[in-house]
Amino acid sequence: MKVFGHVISFLICTVLFSSCKDEVIRTRTYHTSVPFYLSVSDLRLQAVSLGKPKSLSAPGKIYTYGNYLFINEISKGIHIVDNTNPAFPRFINFINIPGNIDLAVNSEVLYADSYVDLLAFDISKPSSINLVKRVENVFDHQYIDRTKGLILGYKDTVITEVIKNEITGLRTDSHGAFNSASSSTGGQSYGTGGSTARFTLMNNNLYTVSNTKLKLFNVSDPRAPNFVNSINIGSGIETIFPYQNKLFIGSTTGMHIYNAIDPSAPVKLSTYQHLTSCDPVVVQGKYAYVTLRSGNFCRLGTNVLDVLDIQDPAKPILVSSFPMLNPHGLAIDNNNLFICEGKNGLKAFNSSDAKSIGQRQLSFLRNINAADVIAGPKSLIVTGTDGIYQYDYTNPSDMKLLSHLSLIAN
């Protein structure tokens, strides 16, 4: 009987414990900011359309193709400018493309990003441009959750949580909530972009870079781009430049060189490492020209032009380095190197001797804000926060202003 009594007592305690373990209940009420979204499907319903020409307000990337100049209006779309005569550029129309940042042109087909999608437009008739292909969900976007959409804003929300303290092996965080473990070739014709481009074309492929990835699209049929592959290439990726079956990719920590003889499977050859700086790159002959600059997004950066010998692309060698003020984009044409110095202006150098470029400055235009530049066949095209400038650079020592597309207030 005594043993039987102990057993009964144990069973009673067990039953009582089981029924009481969820009874310690409390609530926690607090304010928090909760994002609200516009879904990706609703984003696609926003008008991608051909509109009337309008003035610049926030110019971004620039691109030339034939007699036309394409100017990205940041996150809004693309201006198309008849640049037959650079002294008198004429706005033709504007393509409304929500979320647009980058662009490239292949055989009268314009490629442009729209948030997470790639769009292809037939521009063979600039007066009646048509969307011919949309490739969905191929880009990463810092403001878009692919399952929820674009963050439009935040609203103050009152949250009330019911918290049950159970006897389990789980840990709780400081708020009492449970943690859980989670684990251009082949008959195609390409245009020309600036040195800060994230889109480029080579050998029937469109290459794009995001902060961490290189993405490939087969454009053998220009009107039907086809997503092929995504390659992780590190962090802080900023720009891409094609040259002789190679891709030169600028990042905040170095310049990467990829062999793209097999266009659909680029292979990394080398990395030239440098201090954390913003890093556009252009290439001509056996040299790569890299500008490094400091700034809010460039952290520890220095302000220099580095010249690299890339005869052996697996072993780039620093040939020379020259101090600059705050270099941004750059362009090279024969023996002339042009460097944008941001709010300080635009510089031209004789680049015939890689070891003495810094001592061979030809001119310095101080009255413009210069972010990127294209050395075109008709003019030197410079973009910045105060508009688009075009110069006759027949004599780089005495460049003549041809036109200025100025901004209007938003």
N, C-alpha and C positions, 0 to 999 in steps of 0.2 A: 504493500500500500504506500509505503514511503517513497519508493522509487516511482510508482505510478503518479503520486502527487507532484513530484519534480517534473515529470514529463508533461503533465497538464499545465503546470506553471510556465514551462518553456514554450509550449504551443500558444498559450494566451499571449505571452510577450511578443512572439513572432507575428501573430495576427494583428495585435495592436500596433506594432511598429510598421507593418505593411500598410495599414490603413491610415497611418498618421504621417508618412514620409512626404506627402504632397500638401500637407495642411499649412506649411509655412509659406504663405503667399503674400507678395507685396507688389505694388505698382510703382512705376517711375514715369513722370510726365515732364517733358522738356520741349523746347523750341529748337528747330533745326531748319537749314535751308535745303530744300529738295528740288532737284532740277526737273524742269518740264521740257518735253521734247516735241519736235516735228518729225514724224516717222520718215524713214527713207523712201517709202512708197509715195508719201505726200510730197517729199522733196522733188521727186521725179515729175510730179504734176505741175511744178512751177514752170512757167513759160520758158522754154528754150526756143527762141524765135529771132527772126531777122528784123531789126528795128531801124529807125532813121538814124543818120549820123548825128553824133553829139560830141561835145567838147570833152577833153580829158579832165578827170578830177583826182584819180589816184592811179597813175600809170605804174605797171609792174614790168613783166618781161617784154622784150621786143624781139621781132623775128622778121626776116626779109625773104621774099620769094618773088622772083621775076621783078615786075615793076610795082610790086605791092609791099607795103609795110604793115605789119600786124602788131598791135599794141594791146597788151592785156590791161584791162581795168580791173584792179584787184578784187576778186570774189564776185565780179559782176558780169564779165564777158570780154569780148575782143572787138577793138576798133579795126576796121579795114580802111587803109589809106592808099589812094592812088599816088605813088611816088615816082611816076614817070619823070617828072621834073622835080628834083629835091628842093629847088628854090621855091616851088609852089605846090607843096603836098596838099592833097584834097581828100577830106574824109568822104568815103563812099557810103558806108553803113556801119551798123553796130550789131554784133550777134549777142543777144542776151543769153548768158550761160551762168546760172547761179553756181557759186563755189569754184569759179575758174581761177587758176593760178598760172598754169603752164600751157605750152602749145608747140606744135611743129607742123610742117607742111610737106606732104609727099605726093608728087604728081597730081596736083590740083585737088588734093584731099587734105583738109585741115583736121589735125588731132588736137583735142583739148580735154582737160580734166573737168569734171563737174562733181565736186565732192568726192564720192567713192567710185564714180563711173568714168569710163573713157568714152568720149563721143567722137564720131567721124563725120565731117561735113564735106559735101561736094561743093567746091568753090570755083568750078570751071566757069560759072557765070556769076560774078560778084554781085550782080543785081538780084539774083534769085538763088541764094544759098540754101541747101537742103541738108537736113540731118539724115544720114544714110545708115548709121550703125551706132548702137549703144552697147558697150560691154560693161555689164553690171558688177559691182562689188569687187573691183580689182585694186583699188587704192585705199591706203590708210589715211584717216583724217583725224586731226587732233581733237576736233569738236564733235565727232560723230561716233556713237555707239551703234554698231550695225544692227543690233537687235532692237534698240529703242529709238534711234534716230539722232537728229541734230539738237543739241542743247540750245533752247531759245532763251532760257533765263532760269532764275531760281525764285521760289516762293517760300515764305516763312510758313512752316507747318508745325502744328502741335502733335507730338507723338506721345502716346501712352502705352507703355509696355507692361505686361503682366509677367512677373518673374516668379518662378517656382524653385525654391531651394531644395533639391532632392539630394539624397546621399548617393552619389555616383562617383565614378573615377574621373569625370570631366572637370577641367579647370574653368574658372570664370574670369572675365576681364575686369577692369576697374569699374565698369558700370553694372556688373552682375550678369552680363549676357554670356552665353556659352561660346567658347571658341571651338572651332573645328578645323582640322587640317585640310588643305586643299592643294590638292596638288595643281649707102646710096649707089646702089649699083643695079645691074640687071635691067637697064632701061628705065629705071625710076629717076625722078628728079627731086632733089631735096632742097630746102631753103637753108637759111643760116640764122642761128640763134646767137644770143650773147653768151658771155662766159659764165653767167650765173644761171644758165638754163638747167632744168631738171629733166627735160625731154631732149632726146637726140635720135637721129636716124642714121643707120649704117647697114649696108648689105641686106636689104629687104626686112630689116627689123627696126622696131621702135623700142628704144631703151628709156626707161624712166627710173629715177631714184627718189626714194623717200628718206626719212631720217636713218633707217637701218637696212633698207632693201633695194636691190636692183631688180626691176621687173621687165620682162621681155614680152613683146608682142610680135607675132609674125605678120608682116604687112605686104606679103608677096602680091596679094590683091589689095591695093591701097584702100579700096572702099569697104573692105571686110577685115579689119584688124582682129587677130585671134590671140588671146592670152595664152602664153606658152609656159612661163616659169617665173618663179620668184626666188631670188637668191639672197640670203643674209650676208651682208658685207661689212658689218660693224655698226658703230654708232656715230652720230654727228655728221652724217653724209649731207652734202650741200649741193654739189654741182657735178655735171658730167660733160665730157668733151671727147668727140671721136677723132681718131687719126690713124690712118693706115692699118686697119683691122685691129685697132686697140682702143680701149676705153680708158680715159684718164678721169678718175673720180676724186673730186676734192672733198675733204672732210675737215672737221675742226681739229683733228690731231695728225693728219697726214694726207698725202696723195697716193691713191691706190692705182696700180696699172693692171688692167685685165687684157689677156689675149682673147680676141673674139674672132679668130679664124673660123671656128665653128660658131656661127652667129647665135645659135640657140643655146650654147653652153659655154659662156665665157669662163676663162680660167685665170685665177689671180697669179700674176707674175711677181709683184713686189709692192712694198709700201715705203714711201719716203716719209719718215716721221718728223714732226716739228712741234713747237710749243702750241698750246691750245689757242688757235686763231681761226678766224673766218678765212676760207681758202678757195677762191676760184683759180682755174688753171687753163692755159691755152698752150698749144704745141705747134711747132713748125720745125721741119728738118730734124736735127738730132738734139734739139733742146725743148724742154718744157719750162714754161714761165709761170711762176706761182706767186700770187700776192697774199701776204698774211697781214691781218689787221687786228687791232684791239677794238673794244666796244662793249656795249651792254651784253650782247649775246656771244661775245668772243672771249670773255673772261681774261685769261692770262696773256692774251695775244701781244705780239710785237708788231711793228709796222715796217714791213720790208718787202722787197722783191727778191725772190730766190730764183736763180737760174740753174736748171739741172741738165746734166748730160744724160740722155736716155738712149744712147747708141746700143747699150745692152739694157733692155727694159727690165731685166731681172735684177739689175744692180744700178739703179739711178745714182748719179754722183753729183753732189752740190759743187757747181763751178764758181759761183759768185753770189753775193748777197748785198743788196743796197738798201739803205734806209729810205723810208717813204714817210709821208705825213699821216695818211689813213687810207691806204689803197683798197679799192673795191674791185670792180670788174676790169678786164683788160682785153686787148685785141692786138693781133700782129698781122702785118701785111708787108711781105718782102723784108726789107731791112728797117721797117718802122714799127715800133712798139708803142701802143697807146695805153695809158694807165689812168683810170678814174680815181681821183683823190677825194671822193665824197664832197663835202661842203667846201673843200679847198680848191676844187677845179679839176682840170684835165691836163695831163702831161704827155708829151711825145718825146720818144728817145730814138736814137740810131742804135739798132741792135746788131749791126754787122759784126761786132766783136763782143761775144758773150761775157768776157771778163771785164769789160769797161763800160757797160751800158749806163750805169749810174753816173758816169762822168760825161756822158754824151747826150745831155738833154737838149732837145731841139726847140721846144716851146712849152709854155705853161699858160693855159687859159684859166684865169682865176675868177672870172665873173659868172661861173655856172656851178650848179650842183650836179656832180657826175657819179652815177652808180654803176652803169654798165655801158658797153660800147660795141658796135659792130663796124668793122672796116669793110664797107660795101663797095661794089664796083663803081657806084656813082657818087657816093658821099660817105663821110664818117658819121654814123648815127649814134648819138649819145642820149641816154635817158637818165633822169634824176627826179628829185622831188619837185622841181620847178618846170617840168615838161620835157619835151623831146627837141633836141638840137641836131641840126645837120650842117656839116662843114665840108667845104672843098679842101681836101688834104693833098692836093697835087704837090704842094710844097709844105711838108709838115712843119717847117720852121716859120711859116707864115700862113696859117690856116684861115680861111675866109668863111664867115657865117653865111649860110645859104637860107636857113629858115629856122623858126622856133615855134613849135606847137605848145602854147602856154596852157596853164591850168585854169579851171574855174572853181569857185568854192563849192563844196558839197551842199 
